[in-house]
Amino acid sequence: MKRAHINRRCSFPIIFISISALILIFTLIRSHPKPTDSSSPSSSSNSDSITLPELPRFAYFISGTAGESGRLKRLLQVLYHPRNHYLLHLDLEASDKERLDLAKYVMSEAVMCMFNNVMVMVMGKGNLVTPKGPTVMASTLHAVAILLKQSKQWDWFVNIGASDYPLMPQDG
């Protein structure tokens, strides 16, 4: 019978790498915090020291043109979250009746009235917005100013059109 011959020159690096990997694994296991059980009495003292990051708040500027008030309503229903702020705008091409119908819709929704975080630009005429022109930027800056005047409790500004649609909800 032949004995299995182990090359001693190869065995030292294999043993060294194995021991190093085990030390690394044990170090990572010990440094990682253990999950706490919410039903145990000792976890209540630990949960006070752990603070979760606050969820971001968004300020949405949702704009459209004539005939897009239905799309604005649909988009608002999908995007709506009580933590966020919304400004709805129909440009100069939209009729006063369309703007008024949009404002009535917002006032008829109980949740939106309760949190008072949705505004519709109905005063006077809508802004003249021409695609690929400086009026788009002026309208956006005007919207930011209005939203900042309403509340500074938001982290991100989102400019979205009536033809856009989100891929996932905010809570997702």
N, C-alpha and C positions, 0 to 999 in steps of 0.2 A: 504494500500500500504506500502510496505517495502522500506526503504531508502537503497540505495547502501552504504555499509559501506567500507570506505577506511581506510586501516591500516595506522595509522600515523607513525609508526616505519618504514614502507617501503617507504613512500612518500618522506621523507627527502633525502635518497640516490638517488632516481630517479631524483628529482629536481636538486640535486647537480651535478650529472653526465650529465644531459641535459644542464645545464648552462655551465659547463666546456667544453662540446663538441662544443657548439655554440661559445664560446670565442676562442677555438682552430681553428675552421673553419674560423672565421673572421680574426684572426691573419695570417693564411696561405694565405687567399685571399689578404690581404693588403700587405704582404711581397713579393708576387709573382709579377714579372714585367708584365705589360700589353703589349700585342702584339702591334707592331706599324704598321700602314698602310703605305706602301711604296709610296702611291700617295699623302699623306699629306705633306705639306711643312715643318712642324715641325719635321718630322721623319728623315730628312736629317742630322740634327744636332745630333740626337740620334744614327744614324747608324755609325757615325764616332767614337763614344766611344765604340761601340760593335765590338770586333774583334773575328773572327772565327778562330778556331785552324787550322794550316796548315795541309794539307793532307799528310800522310806519303809517302815516296818514297822508292821503293824497288829496290834491286839489285838481279837479278836472274842469277843463274848458271844453265843452262839447258844442261844436258849431255846425250849422247847416244852412241850406238855402231854401228857396220856395219849393214846397211839396215834400220836404223832408222832416216835417214835425213828427210823423209816425215813426220814422227811424230814430229820431231823437228820444222819443218815449221808450222805444224798445231798448235802445242802448242804455238809457238811464236805469231801466228795470234790471238789466244784467249787471251793470257796474255798481249799483247802489250799495252803499255800506254806511251805517250810521256814523262811523268815525271820519268819513271823508267829507269834502265840500265840493259842490258842483255849481257851475255857471253855464246855463244854456243860452245859446245865441243863434238867432235866425238873422241872416244878413238882409240887406236893403231890398232884395228881390222878393222876399217873403211878404205876405200881406199882414195887415194889422190883425185880421181875424185869426190867422194861423198862429201869430204870437200870443194872442189872447187865449186861444184854445190850449196852447202849451202851458200857459200860466195857470189856467183853470185845472188842468190835469195835475200839475204839481200840488196845487192846493187841495185837491180831492184825495190825494194819497195820505192816509193817516200817519204812516211812519215818517214820511218826509216833513209833514207839518209838525210832528212831535219833536224831531231833532232840529228842524229849521236850518238845514244845511244845503238846500237847493234854491238857487236864484235863477230867474228868467229875465233876460234883458227885454223889457217890454216898453220902457219909457221912450217915447218918441219913435224915431225910425231906427232900424238896425244899421250897423256899420256897413259902409260900402267895402266889400271884400272882393278884390280881383285876384285870381290865381296868378302866381309868379310875379306879384307886385309888392310894393312896400306896405300896402294896406293890410296884408296878412300879418306882418310883423307888428304893425300898429295895433291891430285888433287883439293880438296875443298879449302885448304889453298892457293894453287897457284891461284885459281880463285879469292879468296878474295883479294889477293895482286894485281892482274891485275885490278880488279874493283876499288880498292882504288886508284890505279895509274891513272885510267881514270877520276874518279870523287869521291869526298868525300861527294857529295850531296845526300846521301841516308841514310835511317834510319834502314832498315831491310834487311837482307840477306836471300834469299830463294834458297835452293839447291833442284832442281827438276829433275826428270828423264824423258826421252822421253815417257815412258809408263804412266806417271801421267797425270791427267787432272783436272783442277779446277772445283769446284762445283758452284762457282758464280764469276762474273767479279769483278774487283777491285772497280769499281764505284758502284757496288751493295752493 
